[in-house]
Structure formats: C-alpha cells, structure tokens
Amino acid sequence: MKLGFIGLGHMGSAMAARLAQSGAELVVWNRTPDKVAALARVGFKVHAAASAFDVFAQAPVVILMLANGGAIDEVLARDGPGFAALVRGRTIVHMGTTAPDYSRRLEADIVAAGGRYVEAPVSGSRVPAEQGALVGMLAGDPAAVAAVEPLLRPMCERTFVCGAVPQALRMKLAVNLFLITMVTGLAEATHFAGRNGIDLDVFRAIVDAGPMASKVSTLKLAKMVAGDYAVQAAVADVLMNARLIHDAARAAGIASPLLDRSLDLFASADALGHGGADMAAVVLAMQSATVIAPGRAPLG
C-alpha cells in the first residue's frame, strides 16, 4: 500500500525518512520540491507527486505534517468544491500541532465528506524524529486509529490512544506545557549560575547526575552551556505552541502562570531575532533583560 506524506519541514523530513527507511512506499509532496528530491535520493521507494491532489489520488492514507491550520486548509482545498472529492474514501492523519477546536471541526468536515480522520501529534524534536523515538498520541474513530497506529511505528518509539478527537491534541498541549516550562526553568537556572560566576561545566555535570536529569535537560543544558543554538526545536515553533496552550487555557478558564511567563520569554527571544534558533536560545532573552554588573561578563 502506498502511503501519502505532505509536509517536509524541519520535523517532517526526518519523519518521512524514517518511514522510507522502514520500507514504506511513499508518495510525497512538498511546496519546496528539492526536499522531495533529497528524500528520493536516499534510495528507497519514494515517489515525488506532482501536487497535493496527486498524493490523494495515489494513496489511501495521507499523513499531513504541516505548520498550521491555514496550511492544512490550503492543501485540502477545504473552502473549495474539490474538498469532498479529495478526502472521500481516504484516511487523513494530522500529525502537526493545531488548536484542538480546529481539529474537531476538520474531523467533522472530513467525515461529512466520506473520509476518515485521525489526530496523531507527536512529542519530540528533530533528534528523536531521526532516531524513530517520537512519542505518538492518537485520537479518532477506534477503527481508523487501529488501522493507522501500525503505520506510525517507524517514527514512534511508543504510541498512546487518547480517545476521541481532539483529545490527542489536548494531550500534546499538556505535554508541551511541561516541556516549555521545564526548558525555561533550566535556562533561568543556567543564567543564574553564569551570572554568579559558577563553573558551568560543573553545574551541567551536577544537573546531569542528579534526580532532575532527563533526555531533554541533558540535551538542552549542553546547548546552553556551549552557546550552541543549532535548531532542533525552534524558538518560533515553541512560541506558536505556547500561544496555543495559552489560548486553550483561557478558553477553559484554567490558570497557567508558568506557561504565561514562558510565553513572554519566548516572545522576547523571537523579537530579538532568535526565532530560527533552538529553544535553548530562550536563555538569550534572560541575558538581554539582565543588567550586567560592572566587570561581570555576559554568559555565552
């Protein structure tokens, strides 16, 4: 069976490569054709589609790894007369991150047109994507979820069924709330240590050896100490996620004080021109906001 894949962004490219390496026969389309060509050069069964419509014409299951709801609507021609014909008889797997309410409406439109819909956002950045170590969260009609879950195994170390749409995206936002506030706290601790003249290599070793260490903290702390902001999960993407969480919390009347302060700091990092840098660069927003004492060198 051919599997459609649309969206070869930062994460999508790594995820599609894992599928290709597993032997899946992929029909791929991306706005930037050179990314499809690069994937095809890997030497596996990758077919470059002429258009997004061509992907749906060839593949009964189509994975969307797109940046936002606007991009999804454009690809699906959702506001046009061709939408129903495009999705009828197809299973659409939404693996990006959007507002839960958007996903619920999208499911209703796809089902009404005779298609099937599965939410499948993932937890993890580019490195886990390259390693096939993402964590997948699925929601939708149980039969559709059961059919899609095995297709995600080359990309996901583990998958969890979360119930009906949009529970997978709500789960993703809850997980991301923890991630964002954790990395913000780690950045603040690193900034505090540097301003107090602490040896950052020793600080890093102590955190890595202690009970708070995790895969994320080890990776991000190493980047902060080295001043290495090569992107794995970009500041701009984290900022988008933080806004989605903020909006969902406000809509539900839920307090989110730590997330709200983190959102401000990521917005500051983005405004300083670090939107394309790794989320570890949130420490630069703290540096910018700090008045440096005479004779004290800035961190990094």
HUVEN-V30510 format. One record per residue. N is the residue number from 1. RES is the residue in three letters. NEAR is the number of other C-alpha atoms within 12 Angstrom. D_LAST is the distance of its C-alpha to the last C-alpha in whole Angstrom. Layout:
# HUVEN-V30510
n=N res=RES near=NEAR d_last=D_LAST
n=N res=RES near=NEAR d_last=D_LAST
This chain:
# HUVEN-V30510
n=1 res=MET near=15 d_last=50
n=2 res=LYS near=25 d_last=48
n=3 res=LEU near=36 d_last=45
n=4 res=GLY near=43 d_last=43
n=5 res=PHE near=52 d_last=40
n=6 res=ILE near=49 d_last=38
n=7 res=GLY near=37 d_last=35
n=8 res=LEU near=31 d_last=32
n=9 res=GLY near=32 d_last=29
n=10 res=HIS near=27 d_last=26
n=11 res=MET near=38 d_last=27
n=12 res=GLY near=35 d_last=31
n=13 res=SER near=36 d_last=31
n=14 res=ALA near=36 d_last=30
n=15 res=MET near=44 d_last=32
n=16 res=ALA near=52 d_last=35
n=17 res=ALA near=39 d_last=34
n=18 res=ARG near=36 d_last=35
n=19 res=LEU near=37 d_last=38
n=20 res=ALA near=35 d_last=39
n=21 res=GLN near=26 d_last=38
n=22 res=SER near=22 d_last=40
n=23 res=GLY near=20 d_last=43
n=24 res=ALA near=29 d_last=44
n=25 res=GLU near=28 d_last=45
n=26 res=LEU near=39 d_last=43
n=27 res=VAL near=40 d_last=44
n=28 res=VAL near=49 d_last=41
n=29 res=TRP near=42 d_last=40
n=30 res=ASN near=35 d_last=37
n=31 res=ARG near=22 d_last=37
n=32 res=THR near=20 d_last=35
n=33 res=PRO near=22 d_last=37
n=34 res=ASP near=17 d_last=35
n=35 res=LYS near=26 d_last=33
n=36 res=VAL near=33 d_last=37
n=37 res=ALA near=24 d_last=38
n=38 res=ALA near=22 d_last=35
n=39 res=LEU near=34 d_last=36
n=40 res=ALA near=26 d_last=39
n=41 res=ARG near=17 d_last=38
n=42 res=VAL near=21 d_last=37
n=43 res=GLY near=17 d_last=41
n=44 res=PHE near=23 d_last=42
n=45 res=LYS near=25 d_last=44
n=46 res=VAL near=33 d_last=42
n=47 res=HIS near=34 d_last=44
n=48 res=ALA near=31 d_last=43
n=49 res=ALA near=28 d_last=45
n=50 res=ALA near=20 d_last=46
n=51 res=SER near=25 d_last=45
n=52 res=ALA near=34 d_last=44
n=53 res=PHE near=28 d_last=48
n=54 res=ASP near=24 d_last=48
n=55 res=VAL near=35 d_last=46
n=56 res=PHE near=38 d_last=48
n=57 res=ALA near=24 d_last=51
n=58 res=GLN near=28 d_last=50
n=59 res=ALA near=32 d_last=49
n=60 res=PRO near=29 d_last=50
n=61 res=VAL near=39 d_last=47
n=62 res=VAL near=44 d_last=44
n=63 res=ILE near=43 d_last=40
n=64 res=LEU near=45 d_last=38
n=65 res=MET near=37 d_last=34
n=66 res=LEU near=33 d_last=34
n=67 res=ALA near=30 d_last=31
n=68 res=ASN near=26 d_last=33
n=69 res=GLY near=28 d_last=37
n=70 res=GLY near=19 d_last=37
n=71 res=ALA near=23 d_last=37
n=72 res=ILE near=30 d_last=39
n=73 res=ASP near=26 d_last=42
n=74 res=GLU near=21 d_last=42
n=75 res=VAL near=35 d_last=42
n=76 res=LEU near=36 d_last=45
n=77 res=ALA near=22 d_last=46
n=78 res=ARG near=24 d_last=47
n=79 res=ASP near=15 d_last=48
n=80 res=GLY near=13 d_last=51
n=81 res=PRO near=12 d_last=54
n=82 res=GLY near=18 d_last=53
n=83 res=PHE near=28 d_last=51
n=84 res=ALA near=25 d_last=53
n=85 res=ALA near=21 d_last=54
n=86 res=LEU near=33 d_last=51
n=87 res=VAL near=36 d_last=50
n=88 res=ARG near=26 d_last=54
n=89 res=GLY near=24 d_last=54
n=90 res=ARG near=32 d_last=50
n=91 res=THR near=36 d_last=48
n=92 res=ILE near=46 d_last=44
n=93 res=VAL near=47 d_last=41
n=94 res=HIS near=52 d_last=39
n=95 res=MET near=43 d_last=35
n=96 res=GLY near=44 d_last=33
n=97 res=THR near=42 d_last=32
n=98 res=THR near=42 d_last=34
n=99 res=ALA near=37 d_last=36
n=100 res=PRO near=37 d_last=38
n=101 res=ASP near=23 d_last=41
n=102 res=TYR near=26 d_last=40
n=103 res=SER near=37 d_last=41
n=104 res=ARG near=27 d_last=44
n=105 res=ARG near=20 d_last=45
n=106 res=LEU near=35 d_last=45
n=107 res=GLU near=31 d_last=46
n=108 res=ALA near=22 d_last=49
n=109 res=ASP near=26 d_last=50
n=110 res=ILE near=32 d_last=49
n=111 res=VAL near=25 d_last=52
n=112 res=ALA near=18 d_last=54
n=113 res=ALA near=24 d_last=54
n=114 res=GLY near=20 d_last=55
n=115 res=GLY near=29 d_last=52
n=116 res=ARG near=36 d_last=50
n=117 res=TYR near=45 d_last=46
n=118 res=VAL near=48 d_last=43
n=119 res=GLU near=49 d_last=40
n=120 res=ALA near=49 d_last=38
n=121 res=PRO near=48 d_last=34
n=122 res=VAL near=44 d_last=32
n=123 res=SER near=40 d_last=29
n=124 res=GLY near=33 d_last=26
n=125 res=SER near=36 d_last=23
n=126 res=ARG near=29 d_last=24
n=127 res=VAL near=26 d_last=23
n=128 res=PRO near=28 d_last=26
n=129 res=ALA near=32 d_last=28
n=130 res=GLU near=27 d_last=28
n=131 res=GLN near=24 d_last=29
n=132 res=GLY near=32 d_last=32
n=133 res=ALA near=26 d_last=30
n=134 res=LEU near=31 d_last=30
n=135 res=VAL near=31 d_last=32
n=136 res=GLY near=42 d_last=35
n=137 res=MET near=43 d_last=37
n=138 res=LEU near=43 d_last=40
n=139 res=ALA near=41 d_last=43
n=140 res=GLY near=37 d_last=46
n=141 res=ASP near=28 d_last=49
n=142 res=PRO near=20 d_last=50
n=143 res=ALA near=18 d_last=52
n=144 res=ALA near=30 d_last=49
n=145 res=VAL near=34 d_last=46
n=146 res=ALA near=22 d_last=48
n=147 res=ALA near=23 d_last=48
n=148 res=VAL near=35 d_last=45
n=149 res=GLU near=31 d_last=43
n=150 res=PRO near=21 d_last=44
n=151 res=LEU near=34 d_last=43
n=152 res=LEU near=43 d_last=39
n=153 res=ARG near=29 d_last=39
n=154 res=PRO near=30 d_last=38
n=155 res=MET near=41 d_last=34
n=156 res=CYS near=34 d_last=35
n=157 res=GLU near=24 d_last=34
n=158 res=ARG near=22 d_last=36
n=159 res=THR near=29 d_last=38
n=160 res=PHE near=28 d_last=39
n=161 res=VAL near=31 d_last=42
n=162 res=CYS near=25 d_last=41
n=163 res=GLY near=24 d_last=45
n=164 res=ALA near=27 d_last=46
n=165 res=VAL near=36 d_last=44
n=166 res=PRO near=36 d_last=41
n=167 res=GLN near=28 d_last=40
n=168 res=ALA near=40 d_last=38
n=169 res=LEU near=41 d_last=36
n=170 res=ARG near=37 d_last=36
n=171 res=MET near=34 d_last=35
n=172 res=LYS near=38 d_last=32
n=173 res=LEU near=35 d_last=31
n=174 res=ALA near=26 d_last=31
n=175 res=VAL near=25 d_last=29
n=176 res=ASN near=34 d_last=27
n=177 res=LEU near=34 d_last=27
n=178 res=PHE near=23 d_last=26
n=179 res=LEU near=32 d_last=23
n=180 res=ILE near=43 d_last=21
n=181 res=THR near=34 d_last=22
n=182 res=MET near=28 d_last=20
n=183 res=VAL near=40 d_last=17
n=184 res=THR near=42 d_last=17
n=185 res=GLY near=27 d_last=18
n=186 res=LEU near=38 d_last=15
n=187 res=ALA near=36 d_last=12
n=188 res=GLU near=30 d_last=14
n=189 res=ALA near=27 d_last=14
n=190 res=THR near=41 d_last=11
n=191 res=HIS near=37 d_last=10
n=192 res=PHE near=23 d_last=13
n=193 res=ALA near=24 d_last=12
n=194 res=GLY near=29 d_last=9
n=195 res=ARG near=25 d_last=11
n=196 res=ASN near=18 d_last=14
n=197 res=GLY near=19 d_last=12
n=198 res=ILE near=18 d_last=13
n=199 res=ASP near=18 d_last=12
n=200 res=LEU near=28 d_last=10
n=201 res=ASP near=20 d_last=12
n=202 res=VAL near=18 d_last=15
n=203 res=PHE near=26 d_last=15
n=204 res=ARG near=30 d_last=14
n=205 res=ALA near=18 d_last=18
n=206 res=ILE near=19 d_last=19
n=207 res=VAL near=26 d_last=19
n=208 res=ASP near=23 d_last=20
n=209 res=ALA near=14 d_last=23
n=210 res=GLY near=13 d_last=24
n=211 res=PRO near=10 d_last=26
n=212 res=MET near=17 d_last=23
n=213 res=ALA near=21 d_last=22
n=214 res=SER near=18 d_last=23
n=215 res=LYS near=19 d_last=22
n=216 res=VAL near=29 d_last=20
n=217 res=SER near=34 d_last=18
n=218 res=THR near=26 d_last=18
n=219 res=LEU near=30 d_last=17
n=220 res=LYS near=40 d_last=14
n=221 res=LEU near=41 d_last=13
n=222 res=ALA near=29 d_last=12
n=223 res=LYS near=31 d_last=10
n=224 res=MET near=38 d_last=8
n=225 res=VAL near=33 d_last=7
n=226 res=ALA near=19 d_last=7
n=227 res=GLY near=25 d_last=5
n=228 res=ASP near=21 d_last=9
n=229 res=TYR near=28 d_last=11
n=230 res=ALA near=24 d_last=14
n=231 res=VAL near=26 d_last=17
n=232 res=GLN near=31 d_last=19
n=233 res=ALA near=37 d_last=20
n=234 res=ALA near=31 d_last=19
n=235 res=VAL near=40 d_last=18
n=236 res=ALA near=32 d_last=21
n=237 res=ASP near=36 d_last=23
n=238 res=VAL near=44 d_last=22
n=239 res=LEU near=38 d_last=22
n=240 res=MET near=32 d_last=26
n=241 res=ASN near=42 d_last=26
n=242 res=ALA near=41 d_last=25
n=243 res=ARG near=30 d_last=28
n=244 res=LEU near=32 d_last=31
n=245 res=ILE near=40 d_last=30
n=246 res=HIS near=31 d_last=30
n=247 res=ASP near=25 d_last=33
n=248 res=ALA near=29 d_last=35
n=249 res=ALA near=23 d_last=35
n=250 res=ARG near=16 d_last=36
n=251 res=ALA near=15 d_last=39
n=252 res=ALA near=14 d_last=40
n=253 res=GLY near=10 d_last=39
n=254 res=ILE near=14 d_last=37
n=255 res=ALA near=16 d_last=34
n=256 res=SER near=25 d_last=30
n=257 res=PRO near=17 d_last=28
n=258 res=LEU near=22 d_last=25
n=259 res=LEU near=37 d_last=25
n=260 res=ASP near=27 d_last=26
n=261 res=ARG near=25 d_last=23
n=262 res=SER near=40 d_last=21
n=263 res=LEU near=35 d_last=22
n=264 res=ASP near=28 d_last=22
n=265 res=LEU near=39 d_last=18
n=266 res=PHE near=42 d_last=18
n=267 res=ALA near=30 d_last=20
n=268 res=SER near=26 d_last=18
n=269 res=ALA near=34 d_last=15
n=270 res=ASP near=28 d_last=18
n=271 res=ALA near=19 d_last=19
n=272 res=LEU near=23 d_last=16
n=273 res=GLY near=19 d_last=16
n=274 res=HIS near=29 d_last=15
n=275 res=GLY near=30 d_last=18
n=276 res=GLY near=26 d_last=18
n=277 res=ALA near=30 d_last=15
n=278 res=ASP near=36 d_last=15
n=279 res=MET near=50 d_last=15
n=280 res=ALA near=49 d_last=12
n=281 res=ALA near=49 d_last=11
n=282 res=VAL near=52 d_last=13
n=283 res=VAL near=45 d_last=10
n=284 res=LEU near=38 d_last=9
n=285 res=ALA near=31 d_last=12
n=286 res=MET near=34 d_last=12
n=287 res=GLN near=28 d_last=9
n=288 res=SER near=20 d_last=12
n=289 res=ALA near=18 d_last=15
n=290 res=THR near=19 d_last=14
n=291 res=VAL near=13 d_last=15
n=292 res=ILE near=18 d_last=13
n=293 res=ALA near=11 d_last=16
n=294 res=PRO near=8 d_last=17
n=295 res=GLY near=9 d_last=15
n=296 res=ARG near=13 d_last=12
n=297 res=ALA near=16 d_last=9
n=298 res=PRO near=24 d_last=6
n=299 res=LEU near=30 d_last=4
n=300 res=GLY near=20 d_last=0
